[in-house]
Amino acid sequence: MIEVTSAEESAALKWLAKRGQPVGRPTPLLTALIATRRSLYSRGLPRYFAIVVGICVIGSGYSLLFGPGATRSDVAYFIYFGIQLSMWDGIRWHERKLGASVPSRSPAEPWWQALGGWYLVSVVAAFGGGIALAVTMYFTTAARTYAVSWLGLLVLSALCCGWILTGVLRGRDFGETPESLAVHRALRTERLYLAMPGFVVFPVILELLWPSRRPPAEVTSWLAGYIAVVVVLQLISGTLHWRRQRRLPPGDYGRPLPTASGPARAGPDATGSP
């Protein structure tokens, strides 16, 4: 038996309405599926913050491995890793709980179709392009310490995002109705952006904007170009995904909304008498 809370029902109502399927009360299965979005509340905020803080503590000594000249964006990267992994932990907990009471099956949508071409290109640009840039910086500039320290963070980012993406794309579909599959496809698309490649450039942006933490001058223009390419590709990918999933197909998503009907007004009858 699927148990849902009133808060989860309320969240499901809003989510369905935004996607063109307003209902009076969503089905329990769809409510439970949509509740997996509430990753911050699934296992409690203390656990969420414990994961974030724990990963930041582990990463606090990263720059010490390289000494002077290392990138100063390591703190932002490890905060980003902690947020990613804690939210994914909440989603997986919800899915395991749901899997105990609802039949599931392998994803009906191929992984390359779920990702989309532009998302794949943004992944290659963010991680492959970033690693290639770091290697080029190491061999062609004096900023070798910066390059190798940033390269390590890019590799960690790729591992973190790759693990989440693999879990998202291999995650099982719950239920067998067309409506549950449609909701699951939309949720899968949302989860892709938990491992959004564009996140990998945000710490570098902060580093460029922070005067006391700016990278060596000889690599600044290279980093700015890299950031621009990744952000543009990510915007294109996000726009196309949003257009594809902004409306759910017609179907039975729950109890229909009550029809608006008011009392009949008094007036002359058909014969014209008062």
Backbone torsions as a table, in degrees:
resi	resn	phi	psi	omega
1	MET	NA	134.7	-179.1
2	ILE	-89.6	123.4	177.9
3	GLU	-109.0	130.2	179.2
4	VAL	-130.7	157.2	-179.9
5	THR	-99.7	166.4	178.4
6	SER	-65.2	-34.6	177.7
7	ALA	-65.1	-39.1	177.9
8	GLU	-67.7	-38.2	176.4
9	GLU	-63.1	-44.2	179.9
10	SER	-61.6	-42.9	178.7
11	ALA	-64.6	-38.5	179.4
12	ALA	-66.6	-40.0	177.8
13	LEU	-58.2	-47.0	-178.9
14	LYS	-65.5	-41.7	-177.9
15	TRP	-64.5	-44.2	179.3
16	LEU	-66.5	-40.3	-179.6
17	ALA	-63.5	-38.7	178.8
18	LYS	-64.2	-23.4	-178.9
19	ARG	-105.4	24.3	170.5
20	GLY	80.7	16.4	-179.8
21	GLN	-131.1	67.9	178.1
22	PRO	-70.0	135.8	178.7
23	VAL	-135.9	162.3	176.7
24	GLY	-75.1	-37.6	177.3
25	ARG	-154.7	120.7	-178.7
26	PRO	-72.0	156.8	177.1
27	THR	-64.8	152.1	-180.0
28	PRO	-57.3	-38.6	-179.3
29	LEU	-63.6	-46.6	-179.8
30	LEU	-65.9	-37.3	176.8
31	THR	-61.2	-44.1	179.7
32	ALA	-66.5	-37.1	177.4
33	LEU	-63.2	-48.3	-177.5
34	ILE	-68.4	-26.8	178.5
35	ALA	-64.6	-19.3	177.4
36	THR	-64.8	-16.0	176.2
37	ARG	-70.8	-23.6	-175.8
38	ARG	-84.4	56.9	-173.6
39	SER	-66.8	-28.0	-178.9
40	LEU	-69.0	-25.4	-174.6
41	TYR	-104.3	-7.2	-172.8
42	SER	-66.8	-45.6	-177.0
43	ARG	-115.1	8.6	176.5
44	GLY	94.7	142.8	179.9
45	LEU	-62.6	-34.3	177.8
46	PRO	-57.9	-41.7	178.3
47	ARG	-65.7	-40.9	179.6
48	TYR	-58.3	-50.2	-179.0
49	PHE	-68.8	-31.8	178.8
50	ALA	-63.6	-40.2	178.8
51	ILE	-66.3	-46.2	-179.0
52	VAL	-61.5	-49.2	-178.2
53	VAL	-65.1	-41.1	-179.5
54	GLY	-60.6	-43.8	179.2
55	ILE	-67.4	-37.7	177.7
56	CYS	-64.9	-38.3	177.8
57	VAL	-64.9	-42.4	178.4
58	ILE	-60.8	-39.6	-177.4
59	GLY	-85.1	-1.4	-174.8
60	SER	-65.0	-23.6	-179.8
61	GLY	-98.3	11.2	-175.5
62	TYR	-60.2	-49.1	-176.3
63	SER	-65.2	-22.8	179.3
64	LEU	-68.2	-19.7	179.1
65	LEU	-69.1	-20.8	-172.9
66	PHE	-114.4	-23.0	178.4
67	GLY	81.5	-162.9	-178.2
68	PRO	-58.7	142.4	178.9
69	GLY	94.3	-5.2	179.4
70	ALA	-73.2	159.7	176.9
71	THR	-61.6	145.0	178.9
72	ARG	-99.8	9.8	-178.2
73	SER	-90.2	5.2	-174.3
74	ASP	-62.7	-36.9	-179.8
75	VAL	-61.7	-46.5	179.9
76	ALA	-63.0	-39.2	178.9
77	TYR	-62.7	-44.2	-177.0
78	PHE	-72.3	-30.9	171.9
79	ILE	-62.9	-43.1	178.1
80	TYR	-61.3	-43.7	177.5
81	PHE	-60.6	-43.6	-178.4
82	GLY	-63.6	-43.0	179.0
83	ILE	-64.0	-46.2	178.7
84	GLN	-55.9	-53.7	-172.8
85	LEU	-69.7	-34.2	178.9
86	SER	-69.7	-38.8	177.8
87	MET	-68.8	-39.5	177.9
88	TRP	-65.9	-34.9	176.0
89	ASP	-60.2	-41.6	178.6
90	GLY	-66.5	-40.8	178.6
91	ILE	-63.6	-46.0	-179.0
92	ARG	-64.2	-35.4	177.5
93	TRP	-63.4	-44.8	177.4
94	HIS	-59.9	-43.7	-177.3
95	GLU	-67.1	-39.7	177.4
96	ARG	-63.8	-40.0	178.1
97	LYS	-64.3	-41.9	179.6
98	LEU	-68.8	-37.3	-178.5
99	GLY	-64.5	-19.5	179.5
100	ALA	-73.7	-17.5	-176.0
101	SER	-127.0	-5.7	-176.7
102	VAL	-128.2	132.8	176.5
103	PRO	-64.6	148.4	-179.0
104	SER	-135.5	166.5	179.1
105	ARG	-150.0	169.4	179.4
106	SER	-63.0	152.0	-177.9
107	PRO	-56.5	135.9	178.8
108	ALA	-78.5	-23.7	-176.7
109	GLU	-95.8	127.0	177.5
110	PRO	-58.7	148.6	-174.8
111	TRP	-62.0	-37.7	-178.5
112	TRP	-69.7	-28.6	176.9
113	GLN	-73.9	-37.8	177.8
114	ALA	-64.3	-41.0	-179.3
115	LEU	-71.1	-48.8	-174.3
116	GLY	85.7	150.9	-176.5
117	GLY	-61.6	-42.5	-177.0
118	TRP	-68.5	-34.4	176.7
119	TYR	-65.4	-42.2	178.2
120	LEU	-61.3	-41.7	178.9
121	VAL	-63.4	-40.2	179.6
122	SER	-66.4	-34.0	176.0
123	VAL	-63.5	-46.5	-179.9
124	VAL	-62.6	-42.6	-179.0
125	ALA	-66.6	-42.9	-176.0
126	ALA	-68.9	-47.8	-174.5
127	PHE	-94.7	-52.3	178.1
128	GLY	-63.8	-45.3	179.0
129	GLY	-65.6	-40.0	179.4
130	GLY	-65.4	-43.2	178.8
131	ILE	-64.7	-42.5	177.9
132	ALA	-62.2	-39.0	179.2
133	LEU	-65.7	-43.0	179.7
134	ALA	-62.7	-41.1	178.8
135	VAL	-65.4	-42.0	178.4
136	THR	-62.5	-42.8	177.8
137	MET	-60.6	-38.0	-178.1
138	TYR	-64.0	-40.0	-174.4
139	PHE	-91.2	-15.3	-174.2
140	THR	-118.8	-5.5	179.4
141	THR	-129.5	172.4	177.1
142	ALA	-83.7	-6.1	-176.4
143	ALA	-86.0	54.0	-175.5
144	ARG	-69.8	-39.9	179.5
145	THR	-64.5	-42.8	177.2
146	TYR	-60.1	-46.1	-175.8
147	ALA	-61.5	-46.8	-175.9
148	VAL	-72.4	-33.3	177.7
149	SER	-70.1	-37.9	176.8
150	TRP	-69.8	-36.9	177.7
151	LEU	-58.0	-42.0	178.1
152	GLY	-61.0	-40.0	178.8
153	LEU	-68.5	-35.9	176.6
154	LEU	-64.2	-41.2	178.6
155	VAL	-64.4	-42.9	176.7
156	LEU	-62.6	-39.7	177.6
157	SER	-62.5	-43.2	-179.9
158	ALA	-63.4	-40.3	178.7
159	LEU	-65.7	-43.2	-179.3
160	CYS	-64.6	-50.0	-179.6
161	CYS	-66.3	-38.5	179.8
162	GLY	-63.3	-39.3	178.9
163	TRP	-65.0	-43.0	180.0
164	ILE	-68.2	-44.6	179.7
165	LEU	-60.5	-41.3	178.2
166	THR	-61.0	-43.0	178.0
167	GLY	-64.6	-39.9	179.2
168	VAL	-64.8	-47.5	-174.4
169	LEU	-73.9	-26.6	179.1
170	ARG	-96.1	-2.9	179.6
171	GLY	-60.6	142.1	-174.7
172	ARG	-81.1	151.7	175.4
173	ASP	-85.5	132.0	179.1
174	PHE	-99.1	136.1	-178.6
175	GLY	82.6	167.4	-176.7
176	GLU	-126.6	2.6	-179.2
177	THR	-81.8	153.8	176.7
178	PRO	-57.7	-34.1	-178.8
179	GLU	-67.8	-43.5	-180.0
180	SER	-66.2	-36.3	177.9
181	LEU	-67.7	-38.3	178.7
182	ALA	-65.2	-42.5	177.9
183	VAL	-64.3	-40.9	-179.6
184	HIS	-65.0	-37.9	177.3
185	ARG	-62.9	-43.1	179.2
186	ALA	-64.7	-41.0	178.8
187	LEU	-66.7	-37.4	178.5
188	ARG	-62.2	-40.8	178.3
189	THR	-62.7	-42.2	177.2
190	GLU	-59.6	-41.8	-175.3
191	ARG	-69.9	-24.5	176.0
192	LEU	-56.0	-31.3	-175.5
193	TYR	-86.0	-0.8	166.4
194	LEU	-70.4	-27.3	176.3
195	ALA	-110.9	35.7	-176.1
196	MET	-59.8	123.3	179.4
197	PRO	-58.0	-28.9	-179.7
198	GLY	-61.3	-24.0	179.2
199	PHE	-62.2	-26.0	-174.8
200	VAL	-66.7	-20.3	-178.5
201	VAL	-95.0	-13.8	-176.9
202	PHE	-61.3	-43.2	176.2
203	PRO	-60.7	-33.6	178.6
204	VAL	-70.1	-37.5	176.3
205	ILE	-60.3	-46.1	178.4
206	LEU	-60.5	-38.5	-180.0
207	GLU	-65.0	-39.9	179.5
208	LEU	-68.7	-32.8	-177.4
209	LEU	-83.1	-15.9	-177.2
210	TRP	-95.0	108.0	-173.3
211	PRO	-53.9	-40.2	-176.4
212	SER	-79.5	-6.4	-176.9
213	ARG	-120.8	11.6	-175.8
214	ARG	-63.9	143.9	177.1
215	PRO	-69.8	170.0	178.8
216	PRO	-53.9	143.5	-173.8
217	ALA	-59.9	-32.8	-175.4
218	GLU	-70.0	-13.2	-179.9
219	VAL	-112.1	-1.9	-175.5
220	THR	-60.7	-46.1	-178.3
221	SER	-65.8	-36.0	177.9
222	TRP	-63.8	-44.7	179.8
223	LEU	-64.8	-39.0	179.3
224	ALA	-62.8	-42.3	177.6
225	GLY	-64.7	-41.4	177.8
226	TYR	-61.1	-45.2	178.8
227	ILE	-60.2	-45.5	-177.8
228	ALA	-60.1	-44.4	-179.1
229	VAL	-62.7	-47.4	-177.2
230	VAL	-65.0	-43.4	-178.5
231	VAL	-64.3	-43.1	179.6
232	VAL	-62.8	-46.4	179.4
233	LEU	-62.3	-39.0	180.0
234	GLN	-68.4	-36.8	176.8
235	LEU	-64.5	-41.9	177.9
236	ILE	-62.8	-47.4	179.8
237	SER	-60.3	-46.6	-179.4
238	GLY	-63.3	-39.4	179.1
239	THR	-64.0	-44.2	-179.7
240	LEU	-66.5	-40.3	177.2
241	HIS	-64.5	-41.3	-179.5
242	TRP	-63.6	-42.0	179.3
243	ARG	-63.6	-35.8	-177.6
244	ARG	-73.7	-32.5	-172.8
245	GLN	-112.0	9.1	-174.8
246	ARG	-72.4	-21.1	178.2
247	ARG	-129.9	133.5	175.8
248	LEU	-82.6	151.3	177.7
249	PRO	-67.8	156.5	178.3
250	PRO	-58.4	148.5	179.4
251	GLY	170.1	-174.4	-179.4
252	ASP	-96.4	97.0	-177.9
253	TYR	-99.9	-0.1	179.4
254	GLY	155.1	-169.3	179.4
255	ARG	-68.2	128.5	-177.0
256	PRO	-62.1	157.8	174.0
257	LEU	-65.6	145.2	177.0
258	PRO	-63.8	140.1	179.4
259	THR	-75.9	142.0	179.8
260	ALA	-78.3	117.7	178.3
261	SER	-144.5	135.2	-179.0
262	GLY	-116.7	169.8	179.9
263	PRO	-66.7	147.7	179.2
264	ALA	-67.3	139.6	-179.4
265	ARG	-82.6	142.2	176.6
266	ALA	-73.2	143.8	-179.6
267	GLY	-173.9	-175.7	179.9
268	PRO	-65.4	145.7	179.0
269	ASP	-80.0	-175.2	-173.9
270	ALA	-67.3	-20.8	-178.4
271	THR	-83.9	-9.9	179.3
272	GLY	93.0	-1.1	179.1
273	SER	-77.1	149.2	-178.3
274	PRO	-68.4	NA	NA
